[in-house]
Amino acid sequence: MVAGSVTMTLTRVSPSVVKHSLAWVSDAAGAVSGNATTFLAGSIVSVEFVPDSGGTQPSDLYDVTLANGDGVNMLDDGAGASIGANLSNATATHKVPFIGATTTSYVRQWLHSGSYTLVVANAGNAKGGTVNIYVHEGVL
């Protein structure tokens, strides 16, 4: 079942980094889900969450995840929470997801080439924003 909408554009920002820009608009329940998009393989180097402003500004503390085909959140913070949890509706946020970690060693989140689903919750009726995911092609 599809809720809301997602439009993705790709921009090469360096010879090895591609920006996957996902513009989203929520449905009447404040949700986005079921809109599959195709990502290039590589390591996520950073993620920007940019809320709309004015009449389409999302509700404060909205949530964003990016699910792979197995339902795993690729925006995990390494401690089982999402870096897209409880986002500000007034300020853009820049974060970096990591997996498995000790206090001194982190590994960047790897995306395989294929289908992923952006999921937004608690955004409010017909609200919007953009999630920019920067992916380094190849191994870091």
C-alpha positions as CSV (number, residue, x, y, z in Angstrom):
1,M,0.0,0.0,0.0
2,V,1.3,3.4,-1.0
3,A,1.0,6.5,1.2
4,G,2.1,10.0,0.2
5,S,4.6,10.4,-2.6
6,V,8.3,10.5,-3.1
7,T,10.2,11.9,-6.1
8,M,13.9,11.1,-6.4
9,T,16.6,12.9,-8.4
10,L,20.3,12.0,-8.6
11,T,23.1,14.5,-8.8
12,R,26.8,13.7,-9.1
13,V,28.5,16.0,-6.6
14,S,32.0,14.6,-7.1
15,P,33.6,11.8,-9.2
16,S,32.7,9.3,-6.6
17,V,29.7,10.8,-4.6
18,V,26.1,10.8,-5.8
19,K,23.4,12.8,-4.0
20,H,20.1,10.9,-3.9
21,S,17.5,13.7,-3.3
22,L,14.1,12.4,-2.1
23,A,11.4,15.0,-2.1
24,W,8.4,13.7,-0.1
25,V,4.8,14.8,0.5
26,S,2.7,13.1,3.2
27,D,-0.8,11.8,3.0
28,A,-3.8,12.9,5.2
29,A,-2.5,10.7,8.0
30,G,0.9,12.4,7.9
31,A,2.7,9.4,6.4
32,V,4.8,8.4,3.5
33,S,5.4,4.7,2.7
34,G,5.4,2.1,-0.1
35,N,7.1,4.4,-2.6
36,A,10.1,2.3,-3.8
37,T,13.1,4.1,-5.2
38,T,16.3,2.6,-6.7
39,F,19.7,3.5,-5.1
40,L,23.2,3.1,-6.4
41,A,25.5,0.8,-4.4
42,G,27.9,2.5,-2.0
43,S,28.5,3.8,1.5
44,I,26.3,6.5,2.9
45,V,28.6,9.4,3.8
46,S,25.9,11.9,5.1
47,V,22.2,12.6,5.2
48,E,20.4,15.9,5.2
49,F,16.8,16.2,6.4
50,V,15.3,19.5,5.0
51,P,11.7,20.3,6.1
52,D,9.4,22.5,3.9
53,S,8.4,25.8,5.3
54,G,5.2,27.8,5.3
55,G,1.9,25.9,4.7
56,T,3.7,22.6,3.9
57,Q,6.0,22.6,6.9
58,P,5.8,19.2,8.6
59,S,4.8,18.8,12.3
60,D,7.7,19.1,14.7
61,L,9.4,15.8,15.8
62,Y,8.5,14.0,12.5
63,D,10.3,10.7,11.8
64,V,12.1,9.4,8.7
65,T,13.5,5.9,8.0
66,L,14.9,4.3,4.8
67,A,14.0,0.6,4.6
68,N,15.8,-1.9,2.4
69,G,13.9,-4.9,0.8
70,D,14.2,-6.8,4.1
71,G,12.7,-3.9,6.1
72,V,16.0,-2.9,7.7
73,N,16.4,0.8,8.5
74,M,19.5,2.0,6.7
75,L,19.5,5.2,8.7
76,D,20.2,3.3,11.9
77,D,22.5,5.2,14.3
78,G,24.4,2.0,15.4
79,A,22.5,1.8,18.7
80,G,19.2,0.7,17.2
81,A,17.6,4.1,16.8
82,S,17.1,6.1,13.6
83,I,19.1,9.2,12.8
84,G,15.8,10.4,11.3
85,A,13.9,10.3,14.6
86,N,12.2,13.3,16.1
87,L,13.4,15.8,13.4
88,S,12.9,19.6,13.7
89,N,10.3,21.1,11.5
90,A,12.0,24.4,11.4
91,T,15.7,23.6,10.9
92,A,17.5,21.4,8.4
93,T,19.5,18.6,10.0
94,H,22.8,17.0,8.9
95,K,23.7,13.5,10.2
96,V,25.9,10.5,9.4
97,P,24.7,6.9,10.0
98,F,27.1,4.3,11.3
99,I,26.8,0.6,12.0
100,G,28.3,-1.7,14.6
101,A,30.5,0.3,16.8
102,T,32.7,0.6,19.8
103,T,33.6,3.9,21.3
104,T,36.5,4.3,18.9
105,S,35.6,2.5,15.7
106,Y,32.7,3.0,13.3
107,V,31.8,1.7,9.9
108,R,29.7,3.6,7.4
109,Q,26.3,2.2,6.4
110,W,26.5,0.2,3.1
111,L,23.7,0.3,0.5
112,H,23.5,-2.5,-2.1
113,S,22.2,-1.4,-5.5
114,G,18.5,-1.9,-5.5
115,S,15.1,-0.9,-4.1
116,Y,14.6,1.2,-0.9
117,T,11.5,2.8,0.6
118,L,11.5,6.1,2.4
119,V,9.1,6.1,5.3
120,V,7.9,9.3,7.0
121,A,5.6,9.3,10.1
122,N,4.0,12.1,12.2
123,A,4.5,14.8,9.5
124,G,0.9,16.1,9.4
125,N,-1.6,16.3,6.5
126,A,-0.1,17.1,3.1
127,K,3.3,18.2,4.5
128,G,6.6,17.9,2.9
129,G,10.4,17.9,2.9
130,T,13.5,16.5,1.3
131,V,16.0,13.9,2.4
132,N,19.4,14.2,0.7
133,I,21.4,11.0,1.0
134,Y,25.0,11.3,-0.2
135,V,26.4,7.9,-1.3
136,H,30.1,7.3,-2.0
137,E,30.2,4.7,-4.8
138,G,32.5,1.9,-4.0
139,V,34.2,0.9,-0.7
140,L,35.4,3.5,1.9
